[in-house]
Amino acid sequence: MAINLLTIQPNKVSRDLSGYITYIYGPPKVGKTTLCSKFPGALLLAFEKGYNTIPGILVQPIEKWSEVKEVIRELKKKEVKDVYKTIIIDTIDIAGSLCEKYVCSQLGIDSIGDGGWTNNGWSRYKKEFEETFRTITLQGYALVFISHNQEKTFKRKDGTEYNMTVPTAQKSINNIAKDMADLYCYAELDEVSKERKLVMRSLDNTIECGSRFKYMANEIPLDYDALVRAVNEAIDKEAKENNNQFVTNERVVAPVEEQYNYDELLTEFNDYVTPLMQKDPQYYGPRIVSIVEKYLGKGKKIADSTIDQVDLIYLVVSELKADLK
């Protein structure tokens, strides 16, 4: 993608919930998946079977990580994008386990910790998990992660301990999901009122949750319409600080990641370089070599490149065009 800093427009905050990444965790059968099924254009990637009683939900069962790879290929198709807007991961816990097995299989090891620094299994595992879901968001989809809850004991700097409700997802995976999330919510059944609710902010810090929206309510009913209202009220409050600018009703998503074509870039390189070398090899030769080596490494030629280096080839071609006009 050609970058032009002069064309950048101010970011607008969308009222459309399908433009955000949401992470919801809580006890089984509290209504997490039912809530998520109400998101616009929802597709449930069911890593566990907890959707039988949800009418009308569109489901793709997932039993192994290779099937996630197949789903991602499908999600890149225009006709699929016309149907789906939100991808639900239920649960992130099982997704993480399948991802770990996949990476172990790639490395030929039984456990992700086997092999130490030689295999670097943990790093490969986290990278595979993060890049997979990042790819989904870069294709313009909203993401919803689901997990269960547990109580954990933590220690303060002064040595005292405290309990907090947190997701059951493995720490490394949980950190990836919550860092991506715009809305990080805890779903529970209130023991006093017997009503189901979403905790968006924990006033006493006993529940791990949070939001990127400055004025998000602390608690709301466990209901999709209530969540939409809460997001819009938070947006309206912050909009007043900016004279109601930078707000839109349209769905705002990340720009779709541009996929470069390796063969086309090689052809473009040769079509550009050949006439230059024919015109004045002594002048253009050293400059072309310098640009190629800048990105591919000392002594490397375009002919030495691989398809995995397509982004580097793009940079070579772009700089050649900019510097050798």
Buried (B, 14 or more C-beta within 10 A) or exposed (E): EEEEEEEEEEEEBBBBBBBBBBBBBBBEEBBBBBBBBBBBBBBBBBBBEBBEEBEEBEBBEBEEBEBBEEBBEEBBEEEBBEEBBBBBBBBBBBBBBBBBBBBBEBBEBEEBEEBEEEBEBEEBBBEBBBEBBBBBBBBBBBBBBBBBBEEBEEEEEEEEEEEBBBBBBBEBBBEBBBEBBBBBBBBBBEEEEEEBBBBBBBEEEEBBBBBEBEBBBEBBBBBBEBBBBBBBBBBEEBBEEEEEEBBBEEBBBBEEEEEBEBEEBBEBBEEBBEEBEEEEEEEBEEEBEEBBBEBBEEEBEBEEBEEEBBEBBBBBBBBBEEEBE
